[in-house]
Amino acid sequence: MTSPPDTRSPTQAHRARAVAGARAAVDALRELGVSALVTGSLADGRFRFGSDVDLLVTRCPRHLKYAIEGVVEDCLGGIPFDVIYLDEVLGWRAPSFMEKAVDARHLD
């Protein structure tokens, strides 16, 4: 038995993979004691084919800082990504980052 053809556009398919990957990454990071939110185009509805996934790390045990990218990479399966550490964002920009960030579980 064959599966029905995928009728989603390339952007819709890319977004669906990105949402699933972002959720998996945030869940995997949570298991390590890391708190992360989704920001950027995936969070605000501008995500397109070729867009990357932006994760905002809001809490991270010191020994894991800069060591979590491999976890994110594994979860996103080849989708480009950026990891932004909130404690490295210039003070005046941090509220803007937090305002735009969403919990991965709330992505639709």
C-alpha positions in Angstrom: 0.0 0.0 0.0 1.4 3.4 -0.9 1.1 6.6 1.0 -1.0 9.4 -0.5 1.1 12.1 -2.2 2.2 15.0 0.0 0.2 18.0 -1.3 1.9 20.6 0.9 4.0 23.3 -0.7 7.7 23.2 -0.1 7.3 26.0 2.4 4.6 24.2 4.3 6.6 20.9 4.4 9.7 22.8 5.5 7.7 24.6 8.2 6.2 21.3 9.4 9.6 19.7 9.7 10.9 22.8 11.5 8.1 22.9 14.0 8.5 19.2 14.8 12.3 19.6 15.1 12.0 22.7 17.3 9.6 20.9 19.6 12.0 17.9 19.8 15.0 20.2 20.4 13.3 22.1 23.2 12.1 18.9 24.8 15.6 17.4 24.6 17.2 20.5 26.1 14.6 20.6 28.9 15.7 17.1 29.8 19.2 18.5 30.3 18.0 21.4 32.4 18.1 23.9 29.6 15.2 26.3 29.0 14.7 27.5 25.4 12.1 29.3 23.4 11.5 29.6 19.7 12.1 33.1 18.2 12.5 34.6 14.8 10.5 33.8 11.7 9.2 30.4 13.0 7.7 32.2 16.0 6.2 35.2 14.2 4.8 33.6 11.1 7.4 34.8 8.6 9.0 31.3 8.2 9.6 30.4 4.5 11.3 27.7 2.5 15.0 28.1 3.3 14.4 29.8 6.7 16.4 28.7 9.7 15.2 28.0 13.2 16.1 30.4 16.0 16.2 29.2 19.6 16.6 31.5 22.5 18.2 29.9 25.5 16.9 31.5 28.6 18.5 29.2 31.2 21.4 26.9 30.8 23.7 25.1 33.3 27.2 26.7 32.9 28.8 23.4 32.0 26.4 22.9 29.0 26.8 26.3 27.5 28.0 26.0 23.9 27.7 22.2 24.2 24.0 22.1 23.3 24.3 22.8 19.6 24.8 19.1 18.8 21.5 18.2 20.5 19.7 20.9 18.5 21.4 19.8 15.3 20.3 16.2 15.8 16.7 17.2 16.5 16.5 19.5 13.5 17.8 17.0 11.0 19.6 19.3 8.7 17.5 22.4 9.0 19.8 25.4 9.6 19.5 26.9 13.0 20.9 29.6 15.4 21.2 29.3 19.1 21.0 32.7 20.9 21.9 32.8 24.6 19.8 35.4 26.4 22.6 36.2 28.9 24.7 37.4 25.9 22.1 39.6 24.4 22.7 43.3 25.0 20.6 44.4 27.9 18.5 46.9 26.0 17.6 44.2 23.4 16.7 41.4 25.8 13.1 42.5 26.3 12.5 42.5 22.6 13.9 39.0 22.3 11.7 37.7 25.1 8.6 39.5 23.8 8.9 37.8 20.4 9.8 34.3 21.7 7.2 31.5 22.0 7.1 28.1 23.7 7.6 25.5 21.0 4.5 23.6 22.3 2.4 26.6 21.1 3.6 26.5 17.5 0.9 25.4 15.1 
